[in-house]
Amino acid sequence: MNSAPVLVPSAQNPAIHAFGEEAVFHLTGAQTGGAFTQWVETTPSGAGPPPHWHMVALGKKSPG
């Protein structure tokens, strides 16, 4: 992996929108050699996914 700094102008950052949220990606796995992804997620009050849970950390699948 190249450890040189990367500057990505804000206007070029891809964004996705779901559940009333906006996620703006500043670095993707493709840019970091799969090491990590960095994003900022904005969730207005009352928006976001419905209540749910994840069992992935316990090695089990989430229902549904």
C-alpha positions as CSV (number, residue, x, y, z in Angstrom):
1,M,0.0,0.0,0.0
2,N,1.2,3.5,-0.8
3,S,1.5,5.6,2.4
4,A,1.6,8.9,0.6
5,P,-1.1,11.5,1.7
6,V,-4.1,11.7,-0.5
7,L,-6.1,14.9,-1.1
8,V,-9.6,14.4,-2.5
9,P,-11.5,17.6,-3.2
10,S,-14.9,17.6,-1.5
11,A,-16.8,18.1,-4.7
12,Q,-15.4,14.7,-5.9
13,N,-16.4,12.7,-2.9
14,P,-19.1,10.1,-3.7
15,A,-22.2,10.2,-1.4
16,I,-25.0,7.8,-0.8
17,H,-28.4,8.5,0.6
18,A,-30.6,6.0,2.6
19,F,-33.1,6.2,5.4
20,G,-32.9,10.0,5.3
21,E,-29.1,9.9,6.0
22,E,-26.2,11.0,3.8
23,A,-22.9,9.3,3.9
24,V,-20.0,11.1,2.1
25,F,-17.0,9.0,1.4
26,H,-13.6,10.6,1.9
27,L,-11.4,7.6,1.3
28,T,-12.6,4.2,-0.1
29,G,-11.1,0.8,0.1
30,A,-9.9,1.2,-3.5
31,Q,-7.9,4.2,-2.5
32,T,-6.4,2.6,0.7
33,G,-5.5,-0.8,-0.8
34,G,-8.5,-2.3,1.1
35,A,-7.1,-1.2,4.5
36,F,-10.0,1.0,5.5
37,T,-12.8,3.3,4.3
38,Q,-13.4,6.7,5.8
39,W,-16.8,8.5,5.6
40,V,-18.9,11.1,7.4
41,E,-22.5,10.2,8.0
42,T,-25.1,12.9,8.7
43,T,-28.4,11.7,10.3
44,P,-31.0,14.4,10.9
45,S,-33.1,14.0,14.1
46,G,-35.9,11.4,13.5
47,A,-34.1,9.9,10.4
48,G,-32.1,6.8,10.1
49,P,-32.9,3.1,9.9
50,P,-35.6,1.6,12.2
51,P,-34.5,0.0,15.4
52,H,-32.6,-3.2,14.7
53,W,-29.7,-5.4,16.0
54,H,-26.7,-7.3,14.7
55,M,-25.3,-10.6,15.9
56,V,-22.3,-10.6,13.6
57,A,-19.9,-9.9,16.5
58,L,-21.1,-13.1,18.2
59,G,-20.6,-15.1,15.0
60,K,-24.3,-15.4,14.4
61,K,-26.4,-14.0,11.5
62,S,-29.0,-11.3,12.1
63,P,-32.6,-12.4,11.5
64,G,-34.2,-11.3,8.3
